[in-house]
Amino acid sequence: MQIVFVNAAPASGRIPRAAFLRATRRAQKFFGARMRGKRIGVAFVSAATSKKLNRRYRARARPTSVLSFASADPGELGDIVICASIARKEANDAGTGFKERLAYLFAHGLLHLLGMHHRSKKSEQRMEAVAEKMLNTK
């Protein structure tokens, strides 16, 4: 699996790529062949850009921590868009580290690219459990 990083929100600070690379290795172990040879784009955007994308593609007029856009190209899974400023706030609110929050958001976005969704509380809990299990794969 190849990850392409784009930091379109440099004001959000340095993005800890090591957290994503660790999460990527764990995802490859967890999902195996479904991940082999696939490309994933990871873009870090401002809250304003997140809000624009969320409004355009989800009809929600607020920024969000993570969005996923699946690709029709068989060599690509798609793109994960993360708002670093919201991720940092969520990490602070939850009392967790920024790196851990970014890894979780990557896992969450990846699960969307692989076809999982959370349209109900039960499916949301299931998706969270799979993300945590993936991130804890050694």
N, C-alpha and C positions, 0 to 999 in steps of 0.2 A: 504494500500500500504506500502511496506517495501522498504527502500532505504539502500543499502550497499555502504559505502564510502571506496575508496582506494586512498591513496595519494602516488602515485609512483613518485612524484616530490617534495620531502620535501624541496628542495632549494627554491621552489616558496613561501614558508612561510605557515603560518597557514591558513587553509581553513575555512571560516565562515559557519559552518554547519547550523546555525540558519537561514541563508538566504535560504538554500535549504529546510529546514523543513517548513518554511513559504510558499515557492513556492509549496511544496508538498501538504500542506493542501488546498491551493487555487486550485490546479489541481484536487484534489479529489472532491471539491465542484463543480468545473466547468464541469468535465467529468463524475462524478457520478459512476455508476456501471462499466464503462469500466476500472476503476482504482482499484476497490475493490479486495483485496487479491493478487495483482500483486507485483512482485519484480522488482526493477530497480537497476542496478549497476551504480554507478557514480565513474569514475576514473579520477584522476588528473595526467596529464603526462607532461613531459618536451617537449620543442619545437622539440627536435630531435626525440622523440618517436612519436609525432604528425605528423611530416613529414614522418616518416617511414610508419605509418598507412595510412596516406593520399595517399602516393605513392602506397602502396599495394592494397588498396581497392577502390581508386577513380582515380588512375593514374595521380595524381597531385603531383609534386615534390616540395611541400612547406608545411610548417606547417599550421594548421588551428585552430581556436579557439574551435570548437566543431565537434565531429563525433558521429554518432549513429549507433548502431548495434542491429537490431531486433533479438529476440529470437524465436526459433520454439517451445519452451516449453510453454504450455498454462498458466503456473503459473508465467511466466516472461514476461515482456514487452521487456527487453533487456538491453543494456548498453549504457551509455552516457559517452563519453570521452572528457574531457575539458582540454585544455592547459592553465593553470593558468597564465603563463607569457604573453601569447598573450591576454588573457582576461583582464589582468591588463593594457596592452598597449592600447587596444581598449577602455577601460573605461577612461583612461587618455586622449586619443585623442578626445573622445566624450564629455569630461567634466562631466562624470557620476561617481558614486561610484563603487568600485570594487564589493561590495555585490550585487548591482543592476545588474551589468553586468553578474555576475555568475548566478543570478536568471533567467535573460533573456536567457542565453545560455542553462540552464537546461530546460526552457520552450520550446525553439527551438528544442532541442534534443528530448524532450518528444513528441512533435508534429510529428517529423519524426517517432518515434517508434509507434505512433498511425496511421501512414499511410499518413501524409501530406508531400508534397514535393514542392519545388520551382524551377520548370524547366523554368519558364518564369518570367518576371518582375511582371506581374499581380498576378501570384500565390505566388510570394515572398512577395508582399504587403499584400495579403490575410493572409498568414501565420504569418507575423509580427503583423497584427491586431489581430489575434486569440491569439497569445502569449501575447500581451499587455492586452487583455481583460481577459485572464486567470489570469495573474499576478495581475490584479486590482480587482479580485473577492474577496469579503469580507466574 
